[in-house]
Protein backbone atom coordinates (compact mmCIF):
# COMPACT_ATOMS: atom_id res chain seq x y z
CA UNK A 1 0.00 0.00 0.00
CA UNK A 2 2.80 2.45 0.86
CA UNK A 3 4.53 1.67 -2.44
CA UNK A 4 1.31 2.33 -4.33
CA UNK A 5 0.87 5.65 -2.55
CA UNK A 6 4.47 6.70 -3.27
CA UNK A 7 4.19 5.81 -6.96
CA UNK A 8 0.84 7.60 -7.20
CA UNK A 9 2.27 10.69 -5.56
CA UNK A 10 5.17 10.77 -7.99
CA UNK A 11 2.71 10.62 -10.89
CA UNK A 12 -0.03 12.95 -9.68
CA UNK A 13 1.32 14.61 -6.54
CA UNK A 14 1.96 18.00 -8.12
CA UNK A 15 -1.64 18.26 -9.34
CA UNK A 16 -3.11 16.60 -6.24
CA UNK A 17 -1.57 19.20 -3.95
CA UNK A 18 -3.14 22.01 -5.99
CA UNK A 19 -6.52 20.34 -6.56
CA UNK A 20 -8.14 21.89 -3.47
CA UNK A 21 -7.75 24.99 -1.39
CA UNK A 22 -5.94 25.10 1.94
CA UNK A 23 -9.12 24.76 3.99
CA UNK A 24 -10.21 21.55 2.24
CA UNK A 25 -6.69 20.13 2.49
CA UNK A 26 -6.65 20.75 6.24
CA UNK A 27 -10.05 19.09 6.63
CA UNK A 28 -8.91 16.06 4.62
CA UNK A 29 -5.69 15.89 6.64
CA UNK A 30 -7.72 15.94 9.86
CA UNK A 31 -9.87 13.06 8.64
CA UNK A 32 -6.76 11.08 7.66
CA UNK A 33 -5.38 11.57 11.18
CA UNK A 34 -8.70 10.51 12.70
CA UNK A 35 -8.62 7.32 10.62
CA UNK A 36 -4.92 6.79 11.49
CA UNK A 37 -3.96 6.74 7.81
CA UNK A 38 -0.38 7.99 7.80
CA UNK A 39 -0.27 10.05 4.61
CA UNK A 40 -0.58 13.60 3.42
CA UNK A 41 -3.82 14.91 1.97
CA UNK A 42 -2.16 15.30 -1.43
CA UNK A 43 -0.85 11.73 -1.31
CA UNK A 44 -4.32 10.40 -0.50
CA UNK A 45 -5.83 12.34 -3.38
CA UNK A 46 -3.12 11.11 -5.78
CA UNK A 47 -3.66 7.50 -4.65
CA UNK A 48 -7.40 7.96 -5.12
CA UNK A 49 -6.87 9.13 -8.70
CA UNK A 50 -4.52 6.25 -9.47
CA UNK A 51 -6.86 3.69 -7.94
CA UNK A 52 -9.81 5.03 -9.91
CA UNK A 53 -7.85 4.88 -13.18
CA UNK A 54 -6.69 1.32 -12.49
CA UNK A 55 -10.23 0.27 -11.58
CA UNK A 56 -11.53 1.81 -14.79
CA UNK A 57 -8.91 -0.06 -16.82
CA UNK A 58 -9.82 -3.31 -15.04
CA UNK A 59 -13.47 -2.75 -15.90
CA UNK A 60 -12.53 -2.05 -19.51
CA UNK A 61 -10.58 -5.32 -19.75
CA UNK A 62 -13.47 -7.26 -18.22
CA UNK A 63 -15.97 -5.71 -20.63
CA UNK A 64 -14.01 -6.21 -23.85
CA UNK A 65 -14.66 -9.99 -24.21
CA UNK A 66 -18.39 -9.44 -23.64
CA UNK A 67 -18.56 -6.47 -26.00
CA UNK A 68 -17.13 -8.42 -28.94
CA UNK A 69 -19.42 -11.41 -28.69
CA UNK A 70 -21.25 -12.12 -31.96
CA UNK A 71 -24.59 -11.42 -30.27
CA UNK A 72 -23.55 -7.95 -29.11
CA UNK A 73 -25.10 -5.06 -31.08
CA UNK A 74 -22.71 -2.60 -32.77
CA UNK A 75 -23.64 0.23 -30.42
CA UNK A 76 -23.11 -2.00 -27.41
CA UNK A 77 -19.57 -2.85 -28.50
CA UNK A 78 -18.64 0.80 -28.08
CA UNK A 79 -20.80 1.83 -25.15
CA UNK A 80 -20.51 -1.25 -22.92
CA UNK A 81 -16.72 -1.04 -22.26
CA UNK A 82 -16.96 2.71 -21.73
CA UNK A 83 -19.91 2.41 -19.31
CA UNK A 84 -18.35 -0.43 -17.29
CA UNK A 85 -14.98 1.33 -17.10
CA UNK A 86 -16.70 4.52 -15.94
CA UNK A 87 -18.71 2.53 -13.40
CA UNK A 88 -15.65 0.80 -11.92
CA UNK A 89 -13.66 4.03 -11.76
CA UNK A 90 -16.56 6.00 -10.30
CA UNK A 91 -17.27 3.36 -7.67
CA UNK A 92 -13.63 3.35 -6.58
CA UNK A 93 -13.57 7.14 -6.40
CA UNK A 94 -16.80 7.13 -4.35
CA UNK A 95 -15.92 4.26 -2.00
CA UNK A 96 -12.52 5.55 -0.87
CA UNK A 97 -13.94 8.49 1.18
CA UNK A 98 -16.52 6.10 2.65
CA UNK A 99 -13.75 3.71 3.72
CA UNK A 100 -11.88 6.65 5.24
CA UNK A 101 -14.97 7.67 7.21
CA UNK A 102 -15.58 4.08 8.34
CA UNK A 103 -11.99 3.75 9.55
CA UNK A 104 -12.37 6.91 11.63
CA UNK A 105 -15.68 5.63 13.02
CA UNK A 106 -14.11 2.30 14.02
CA UNK A 107 -11.28 4.13 15.77
CA UNK A 108 -13.81 6.30 17.60
CA UNK A 109 -15.64 3.18 18.80
CA UNK A 110 -12.38 1.63 19.98
CA UNK A 111 -11.42 4.78 21.87
CA UNK A 112 -14.86 4.99 23.50
CA UNK A 113 -14.67 1.35 24.60
CA UNK A 114 -11.22 1.77 26.14
CA UNK A 115 -11.76 5.22 27.62
CA UNK A 116 -13.28 4.16 31.00
CA UNK A 117 -10.46 1.65 31.60
CA UNK A 118 -7.84 4.11 30.37
CA UNK A 119 -9.06 6.80 32.75
CA UNK A 120 -8.93 4.36 35.67
CA UNK A 121 -5.37 3.52 34.63
CA UNK A 122 -4.47 7.21 34.51
CA UNK A 123 -6.16 7.75 37.88
CA UNK A 124 -4.03 5.05 39.51
CA UNK A 125 -0.89 6.65 38.13
CA UNK A 126 -1.96 10.15 39.18
CA UNK A 127 -2.74 8.94 42.71
CA UNK A 128 0.80 7.59 42.95
CA UNK A 129 2.14 11.13 42.45
CA UNK A 130 3.20 10.78 38.81
CA UNK A 131 3.41 14.00 36.77
CA UNK A 132 0.78 14.56 34.05
CA UNK A 133 3.35 14.21 31.25
CA UNK A 134 4.48 10.85 32.66
CA UNK A 135 0.86 9.73 33.02
CA UNK A 136 0.28 10.33 29.30
CA UNK A 137 3.58 8.62 28.44
CA UNK A 138 2.62 5.56 30.44
CA UNK A 139 -0.79 5.44 28.75
CA UNK A 140 0.92 5.67 25.37
CA UNK A 141 3.07 2.63 26.21
CA UNK A 142 0.02 0.59 27.30
CA UNK A 143 -0.85 -0.83 23.87
CA UNK A 144 -3.69 -2.82 25.39
CA UNK A 145 -5.77 0.36 25.13
CA UNK A 146 -5.52 0.31 21.33
CA UNK A 147 -6.44 3.54 19.57
CA UNK A 148 -6.57 5.40 22.89
CA UNK A 149 -2.88 4.59 23.42
CA UNK A 150 -2.14 5.82 19.88
CA UNK A 151 -3.75 9.19 20.61
CA UNK A 152 -1.84 9.40 23.89
CA UNK A 153 1.37 8.60 22.02
CA UNK A 154 0.72 11.57 19.74
CA UNK A 155 0.31 13.79 22.79
CA UNK A 156 3.69 12.64 24.10
CA UNK A 157 5.21 13.15 20.65
CA UNK A 158 3.99 16.75 20.60
CA UNK A 159 5.51 17.28 24.05
CA UNK A 160 8.88 15.65 23.41
CA UNK A 161 9.54 16.15 19.70
CA UNK A 162 7.82 19.45 18.93
CA UNK A 163 8.37 20.98 22.37
CA UNK A 164 4.78 22.10 22.92
CA UNK A 165 3.33 22.60 26.38
CA UNK A 166 0.75 20.19 27.78
CA UNK A 167 -2.27 22.43 27.16
CA UNK A 168 -1.34 22.95 23.51
CA UNK A 169 -0.72 19.23 23.05
CA UNK A 170 -4.15 18.42 24.52
CA UNK A 171 -5.81 20.99 22.26
CA UNK A 172 -4.14 19.45 19.21
CA UNK A 173 -5.22 15.97 20.34
CA UNK A 174 -8.75 17.31 20.74
CA UNK A 175 -8.78 18.48 17.11
CA UNK A 176 -7.54 15.22 15.59
CA UNK A 177 -9.31 12.56 17.66
CA UNK A 178 -12.36 10.92 16.01
CA UNK A 179 -14.06 10.22 19.35
CA UNK A 180 -16.58 12.79 20.53
CA UNK A 181 -16.34 11.42 24.06
CA UNK A 182 -12.56 11.64 24.18
CA UNK A 183 -12.77 15.16 22.73
CA UNK A 184 -15.12 16.09 25.55
CA UNK A 185 -12.72 14.60 28.09
CA UNK A 186 -9.80 16.56 26.67
CA UNK A 187 -11.78 19.79 26.75
CA UNK A 188 -12.60 19.14 30.39
CA UNK A 189 -8.96 18.30 31.14
CA UNK A 190 -7.84 21.58 29.56
CA UNK A 191 -10.38 23.50 31.64
CA UNK A 192 -9.32 21.62 34.77
CA UNK A 193 -5.65 22.51 34.23
CA UNK A 194 -6.48 26.14 33.58
CA UNK A 195 -8.74 26.45 36.63
CA UNK A 196 -6.43 24.57 38.99
CA UNK A 197 -8.70 21.55 39.59
CA UNK A 198 -6.82 18.47 40.78
CA UNK A 199 -6.22 15.91 38.03
CA UNK A 200 -7.17 13.02 40.31
CA UNK A 201 -10.65 14.32 41.09
CA UNK A 202 -11.36 15.06 37.42
CA UNK A 203 -10.18 11.61 36.30
CA UNK A 204 -12.26 9.94 39.00
CA UNK A 205 -15.39 11.86 38.02
CA UNK A 206 -15.04 11.23 34.28
CA UNK A 207 -14.08 7.59 34.77
CA UNK A 208 -17.22 6.90 36.78
CA UNK A 209 -19.35 8.76 34.22
CA UNK A 210 -17.96 6.87 31.24
CA UNK A 211 -18.21 3.57 33.10
CA UNK A 212 -21.94 4.12 33.66
CA UNK A 213 -22.42 5.12 30.04
CA UNK A 214 -20.51 2.03 28.86
CA UNK A 215 -22.75 -0.25 30.93
CA UNK A 216 -25.88 1.39 29.49
CA UNK A 217 -24.57 0.98 25.93
CA UNK A 218 -23.76 -2.67 26.55
CA UNK A 219 -27.28 -3.28 27.83
CA UNK A 220 -28.72 -1.65 24.70
CA UNK A 221 -26.44 -3.80 22.54
CA UNK A 222 -27.57 -6.96 24.33
CA UNK A 223 -31.23 -6.05 23.79
CA UNK A 224 -30.58 -5.37 20.10
CA UNK A 225 -28.74 -8.67 19.68
CA UNK A 226 -31.71 -10.42 21.33
CA UNK A 227 -33.99 -8.91 18.68
CA UNK A 228 -31.56 -10.02 15.97
CA UNK A 229 -31.61 -13.57 17.38
CA UNK A 230 -35.41 -13.61 17.23
CA UNK A 231 -35.29 -12.28 13.66
CA UNK A 232 -32.79 -15.01 12.75
CA UNK A 233 -35.09 -17.73 14.09
CA UNK A 234 -38.09 -16.36 12.21
CA UNK A 235 -36.46 -15.39 8.89
CA UNK A 236 -33.76 -18.04 8.52
CA UNK A 237 -35.21 -21.04 10.38
CA UNK A 238 -38.98 -20.98 10.77
CA UNK A 239 -40.08 -19.24 7.55
CA UNK A 240 -37.90 -21.30 5.14
CA UNK A 241 -38.87 -24.53 6.90
CA UNK A 242 -42.56 -23.70 6.54
CA UNK A 243 -42.18 -22.71 2.88
CA UNK A 244 -40.17 -25.82 2.01
CA UNK A 245 -42.87 -28.02 3.52
CA UNK A 246 -45.53 -26.03 1.65
CA UNK A 247 -43.68 -26.32 -1.67
CA UNK A 248 -43.19 -30.04 -1.16
CA UNK A 249 -46.93 -30.52 -0.67
CA UNK A 250 -47.72 -28.30 -3.69
CA UNK A 251 -45.37 -30.33 -5.88
CA UNK A 252 -47.65 -33.35 -5.47
CA UNK A 253 -50.37 -31.64 -7.52
CA UNK A 254 -48.40 -29.15 -9.66
CA UNK A 255 -45.34 -31.15 -10.55
CA UNK A 256 -41.67 -30.96 -9.72
CA UNK A 257 -41.23 -27.51 -11.29
CA UNK A 258 -42.50 -26.06 -8.01
CA UNK A 259 -39.47 -27.54 -6.28
CA UNK A 260 -37.31 -25.06 -8.19
CA UNK A 261 -38.35 -22.39 -5.71
CA UNK A 262 -37.39 -24.68 -2.87
CA UNK A 263 -33.92 -25.14 -4.34
CA UNK A 264 -33.59 -21.38 -4.80
CA UNK A 265 -34.56 -20.84 -1.18
CA UNK A 266 -32.06 -23.37 0.14
CA UNK A 267 -29.18 -22.34 -2.11
CA UNK A 268 -29.74 -18.57 -2.26
CA UNK A 269 -32.21 -17.16 0.26
CA UNK A 270 -30.96 -18.93 3.40
CA UNK A 271 -27.20 -18.25 2.83
CA UNK A 272 -27.83 -14.62 1.87
CA UNK A 273 -30.03 -13.92 4.91
CA UNK A 274 -27.52 -15.62 7.19
CA UNK A 275 -24.77 -13.45 5.74
CA UNK A 276 -26.80 -10.26 6.18
CA UNK A 277 -27.80 -10.99 9.78
CA UNK A 278 -24.28 -12.15 10.64
CA UNK A 279 -22.83 -8.94 9.22
CA UNK A 280 -25.28 -6.82 11.22
CA UNK A 281 -24.46 -8.67 14.44
CA UNK A 282 -20.74 -8.37 13.79
CA UNK A 283 -21.03 -4.63 13.15
CA UNK A 284 -22.57 -4.11 16.61
CA UNK A 285 -19.34 -5.04 18.36
CA UNK A 286 -16.56 -5.78 15.84
CA UNK A 287 -13.82 -6.17 18.48
CA UNK A 288 -15.45 -9.37 19.76
CA UNK A 289 -14.80 -11.05 16.41
CA UNK A 290 -11.19 -9.96 15.88
QUIBELZI-V662822 format. One line per field, one symbol per residue. ss: DSSP state (H for helix, E for strand, L for the rest). A space follows every 50 residues. Layout:
ss->???
//
This chain:
ss->LHHHHHHHHHHHHHHHHHLLLHHHHHHHHHHHHHLLLLLLHHHHHHHHHH HHHHHHHHHHHHHHHHHLLLLLLHHHHHHHHHHHHHHHHHHHHHHHHHHH HHHHHHHHHHHHHHHHHHHHHHHHHHHLLLLHHHHHHHHHHLHHHLHHHH HHHHHHHHHHLLLLLHHHHHHHHHHHLLLHHHHHHHHHHHHHHHHLLLHH HHHHHHHHHHHHHHHHHHHHHHHHHHHHHHHHHHHHHHHHHHHHHHHHHH HHHHLHHHHHHHHHHHHHHHHHHHHHHHHHHHHHLHHHHL
//
